[in-house]
């Protein structure tokens, strides 16, 4: 892998140049691993330096994962001191590229993926960092549209773990010194810096203020929406959670507010005002929104799916241009995420996007674990909805894709113990031909019998359950109701990922 040295002529964050867009035809044919570069459009940083003078003890992939798993597995250090020290020891990799940071209770992973795809379609060498993985740890790291290899991940983790070992005596707020997420985030930043990434799209793990991704100062700060999740850590009101997410808006950034921020918009507008950051506000409808505190980005649905494989088509009026007839192979709820991604990329590039390149990228983008069809016979959809707000959106998608209420799918539900299981059941029960409970393989999973009892209390009827997800799939794939109406597997990303993996293995045998 390559590293970049400092350059006195490299632009600073505040002076990131506008990008001159290239021909969509030429961009579409160029392999993503070999983007064209120009002096004006390659945002490097004078403060990044690799550390060739510091030898790294290379760990194997499995050994590196074991070492990372030994860190604090879940939670937030209420400080950026630890991740900042770790990045300093690694040569400040977070300053080697520009950053689009994405937070939000729901929709952040989809928005991050859409943003990365659009940037790449416009000639940018991208990095994408998301979490958690659906099946394998390397899924968290993508460079130029490709998932990192096990070897690349091992090299990045080796560098990070070696630096962490030196810093560990300082502790940084936890007995182990660093959280698992801090180590993983540092590895992503190291990998991107050593891979010549120009713009990294970083998905926040939780909140924003103390999230490890906030060690980087974003050029674009995206907030997709606010809902009640992780309330024990982030606060138990929408306003408190919004304040944690608003902290990613920094001086020198552009704030992009998705449609889901409307109820707490004042919190974000005030944070942007304090930081001197312009605001681009995304809303449904092509008209200009009320007020003058933000630049309005509007979208309008042209058509929505009437069956599970259908596409959503929308028009977007951005801050820089108009983009008609954008299509994405996804339910209608993804329209808001598409419009938010368009707003983010316009803000990042400071220019109008090429319409054809934008259309092509959206048609090709995949959104794993988000209303994803993983089997045709029988039809099986996996979705990572893990809170009532996301479940309500999923319920709307099911109702639209299965308009005949008499032929709706069976819904297989596996939920983590710290989630609002009753709220999820309440949203999904009305659109399911029947609910079936299970438990994914996770120490955080809610017991299947307990979930069935919760569902029984909510629906007032008996609810079938299977102890494990695999047992449930074995029982349901031959079920007459599933054969007729299909199966939707949901309740958590863990559930969606394990079902995805099991069904792939089953089809390969």
Secondary structure by P-SEA (a helix, b strand, c coil): cccccccccccccccccccccccaaaaaaccccbbbbcccccccccccccccccccccccaaaaaaaaaacccccccccaaaaaaaaaaaccccccccccccccccaaaaaaaaaaaaaaaacccbbbbbcccccccccccccccccccaaaaaaaaaaaaaaaaaaccccccccccccaaaaaaaaaaaaaaaacccccbbbbcccccccccccccccbbbbccccccccccccccaaaaaaaaaccccccbbbbbccccccaaaaaaaaaaaacbbbbbbbccccccccccbbbbbbbbccccccccbbbbbcccccccccccccccccccaaaaaaaaaaaaaaaacccccaaaaaaaaaaccccccccccccccbbbbbccccaaaaaaaaaaaaaacccccbbbbbbbbbccccaaaaaaaaccccccbbbbbbccccccccaaaaaaaaaaaacbbbbbbccaaaaaaacccccccccbbbbbbccaaaaaaaaaaaaaaaac
